[in-house]
Amino acid sequence: MTEPGSQAPAMRGDLTQGPIFKTLLLFSIPMLVGNVIQTLNGSINAIWVGRLLGESALAATTNANGIMFLLFAGVFGLGNATTVRVGQHFGARDVGSARRTFGSGLGFTFAAAAVIGLLGTLAAPGLLRLLATPAGSQAQALAYLRITFATMPFGAVAMMLGMGMRGVGEARAPLHATVLTVVLDVVFNPLLIKGFGPIPAMGIAGSALSSGLANLAGIGLLVWSLYRRDIALRLRGRAELGFLIPRREELAYILSKGVPMSAQMLLVSSAQMVMIGLVNREGVDSTAAYGASMQLWNYLQMPAFAISMAVSAMVAQNIGAGNHTRVSQVTRAGMMGNVAMTGVLAALLLLFAQPLLALFLGGGSPAVPIALHMQYLITWSFVVMGASMIVGGTMRAYGVVVLPLIIQVIALYPVRLGFYFLAYPHMGSNALWWSFPVASVVSAALTALLYTRGGWKAKRTAAYPAA
């Protein structure tokens, strides 16, 4: 372990030295590409199910995927916390502790996913009834959900492997695994749904099994990369493999920081559901317009998300190395990257909004003008939202997770909904569209206030006492 602030020899995956902006971009781009590929995979799989099995099957997957999102939000939070702690240890050149944290996170996630998968398989009928799944889709949703639950450990382990590896500065192997997973999922889907040669036709269950098998192959590639390239987190021998049994100290950190991160994802999801309900009140054309716009906004959020994850990993390593003065430079580089990438993407989206929206709605749809109006009012606010995400990535690396969660609660509920209900009598549906940028600006302002004036900075050396 090196002394805080001292210059240590560079290691593979070291994010504490070298040109900050270039390192940040090179590290975040594979994550961005991976996110885009995964989103495209979801769209392609939906096309396979809809075209080969019909609308009821597509509705069935929608209901089942809603349940799985809640569970994987939990895994994502634990993975984020593991990434941060692994990065701190790695930055301090304490590879043994990095492996212990990684093993604890991976072992706990697998065990939890296995238990949840078993319980979910048994409880699937009740869960679907709780969601009021349409009767015509229940049988298909049940078949899909049971296999999805049964193969859940594969997806959870793949996610944890990828996020842990990013903590030691490895972004290429997770990208390669994502590409393999998506390619296999796209190929397996129609083969398992309809059958081919000796492969029996499995219907909607085949779509769920396709994702599970693809994730298993992704795990294989990640593990192969871990050992073939001797990445720092590889575990060898009885002693290191024993790290897979969760340790109290490491698990306490992962849970205490990971649960609020998971809650933040669930909060955003719940707020989105509330907004869909309000949009539905405006009529079918507004709902269609909002749905098409969301398809575009999903891609618009990805650069800031990837940069935020990269900032968090870089800051975590610098915390471990004791380079707190470099942290502000990493944050500034992240802000610049967000403005450049999200800003340019937003400008292109607005420039080509009409033909892009026509892909989803058709050129003559009455929903197109409504969607265009939404785009002009809301799209720019994603640059502001991205700024909050970058700063959040820095604070997350310091273990500051509860206050950002509180800021999200304030912005998404009292501010957004309060603005909507107060302004609607005067602005009509425009109150709904303006509530998005209003909430983004308030969130960014409160996050900036916390970052510049918050008391967390005075305690930042406690983020990694071992340093």
Secondary structure, 3 states (H helix, E strand, C coil): CCCCCCCCCCCCCCCCCCCHHHHHHHHHHHHHHHHHHHHHHHHHHHHHHHHHHCHHHHHHHHHHHHHHHHHHHHHHHHHHHHHHHHHHHHHCCCHHHHHHHHHHHHHHHHHHHHHHHHHHHHHHHHHHHHCCCCHHHHHHHHHHHHHHHHCHHHHHHHHHHHHHHHHCCCCHHHHHHHHHHHHHHHHHHHHHHHCECCECCCCHHHHHHHHHHHHHHHHHHHHHHHHHCCCCCCCCHHHHHHHHCCCHHHHHHHHHHHHHHHHHHHHHHHHHHHHHHHHHCCCHHHHHHHHHHHHHHHHHCHHHHHHHHHHHHHHHHHHHHCCHHHHHHHHHHHHHHHHHHHHHHHHHHHHCHHHHHHHHHCCCCCHHHHHHHHHHHHCCHHHHHHHHHHHHHHHHHCCCCHHHHHHHHHHHHHHHHHHHHHHHHHHCCHHHHHHHHHHHHHHHHHHHHHHHHCHHHHHHHHHCCCC
